[in-house]
């Protein structure tokens, strides 16, 4: 079974908690704080393995969670960082964020690796909070949570040559003739529902991978028929081998077939019109094929004189060797679409300019205050991260949390919004009571 789309859940490992510890050993005067930092959580990394061909494995395993970092230890020993989780994917896998639809990664080359879910940073131990003012702090931090997300994987077949054309024009038969592939062949439309791959070997030590892609019909760019299930794979092919039925047995004009297919390619992705294309005029063993071929060549020469037409018969194999040698010749000069896409991405990035910003972990100035009936709701990614890192079982940690909020002006902002003594303040999953005490205002955890 060929599986080319999957939706999975990934989560980076949580960071280990920092430790509160002190050295109280004999002959170690003024040992002081000695709690180590927690280890970082493991990342979830997707890595390309050229031995894989489908996304079948993701039908049975849909959750991938990296391990968390170890907790800090005494004697100023840090907890160990967790190992990264390596998830192997086939070449041609494109990763999208399921919530935003944004492309996260385009994995094409063997060994290529990308971090999909970042592990959380380990919490700091109390040795990190020692200062001239507080020489024996009982403060440590919780580890940060690892990044989690649902992602959609789409596989675009990595083939050198892609067979395109209307249903029942002989694509599967041609693939079976020129390679060892054995696709399903039948005298009805959409016999091929999934891509079939075959290796074509020529007598001069040249070879290439050919893909028999599901048949295309008018309106496919909008999802009609197999729609995007077909077009997604065409993007990866370096050369398009357009198979056209010259017999007219289906009651269609061969040239009109060629026009409709190319219109669908252009509407789906304009860059596909720039891809090298060869026309395989198939079923030349049928009675009216010669007349149809002459008319086809005349019309094609008026719009695309650069496209070569090779008359063949998949049934009798007439003209097939010449077609294959021409395909190999064009393939040698054709650029790799994956490399072109990577180059375009680099050029776009260079044109826009990349600005690197220092990651201020403790910057908590960005927040909003809203009302939920009588409750004041404070929201902000940085301030909620500070909340999750605070160990509320420690009085000193709670006081540190309150001091930071007062320093950034949250207390004053709450008072301007109408907060009074006893008002409920909600930050994340926690609720606090607001107290005013003269010149000092604190937020205490509501127990």
C-alpha positions, 0 to 999 in steps of 0.5 A: 500500500502506498501512503503519501499523507499522514497527520502526527503529533510531536512533542519535544522533551520537557526540561529537568527541574533545577534543585535546591541544595546546600553543601554541609560537609565536614571541612567545607566551610561556607559550603553555600548553595549547590543545587545543579541545573536540570538537563534540557529535554530532547528534540524531535528531529525528522531525518531523511532515510533513502531506504524508505518509500512511503509514509506507511509507518505513520499509519500505526504510530502517530505520537512521537514524544522525546524524553525529558531532561534529568533533574539537577543534582546536589554538589552543583551537578547538572542533570543530563540532557535527554537524547534527541528522538530521530524520526526517519522519513522518506525523501520527498517528505514535506512537513506542514504545521497543522494549525497554521498550514505553514511549511515547516520543512522540505526534506529531499536529500538523504541524511537531511535533518530538521528539528520539528519540536524543540525540547524544553530548557532545563530549570536553574538550580539555586546555585544560579541565584546566589548573590551578594545580597542573598548568599543562601537562596532557596530558589530553583526553577522548573524545566520548560515544557517541550514544544508540541504540535500536530504536523501533516506530512505529505510525500512527493515522489522523488522520481527523475521522470514522471508519466502524465496524461489522461486516464487509460492512455497507456502510462502503466503499460509503458512503465511495465515495458521499460522497467521491472515494475508491475503496476495494475493495468486495466481498460477503465479509468483510474486503474492507477490510484497511487504512484508506481515507481520503476527503474529504467536501465539503458544499455550504456550504463545509464539509468533513471527512476520513472514514476507512473502517476495517477491519471489527470482530468480537467479541473484537477488543480481544483481537486477534481478527480484525483486532483492534488493527489496526482499533481503533488508528485509531478512537482518533484519530477525533473522531466515530464513524459507526456503520454498522449493517446493518438488513436482517438479511441476515447473520442477525444482529440489528442491535441486537446488532451495535451492542452488540457493537461498542460493547463492543469499543470500551469494552474497548479504550479506555474513553474511546471511549465518550465520543466522539460517535457517530451511527448510520447505519442502512444498507440501508434499501432491503431488505424487512425493514429498516423493521421492524428499524429500529423495533425498533432505535430502541426498544432504543437509546432505552432505553440511549443516548437521546443517539445519533441514528439516520439511516436511509440506503441507500448504494446509492440514496443515500437519506438520505445528505445528511441524515446528512452534514449532521448529521455536520458539525454534530456534528463542529464541537462535537467536541473534538480527541482529540489535544488532549485527550490532550495536556491530560491528559498535562500535567495528570498531569505537573502533579499528580505534579510535575516535579523537575529535577535537575542533571546531574552528568557526573562523578558516579561514586559509583553502582556495583556490584561482583560476582564472575565466578570470579576476576574482579571486575566493576564496573558503573555507568552513570556510571563506565562513561561516565568509562571511555569518555571516558578516553584511555588512550593518555595516561599522565596520563589513566590516572593521572587515571582511577585517582585518581578511582576511588580518591577515590570509594572503589572501591579500598577497596571492592575490597579489602574484597571480597578484591581483592589485588595482581594481581587482574583488575578488569573495567569495561565492555569493559576489564580492569585489574590491581589493585595495592597500593602502600602508601598509594597504590593505582592501577588500571593498564590491562592491556596 
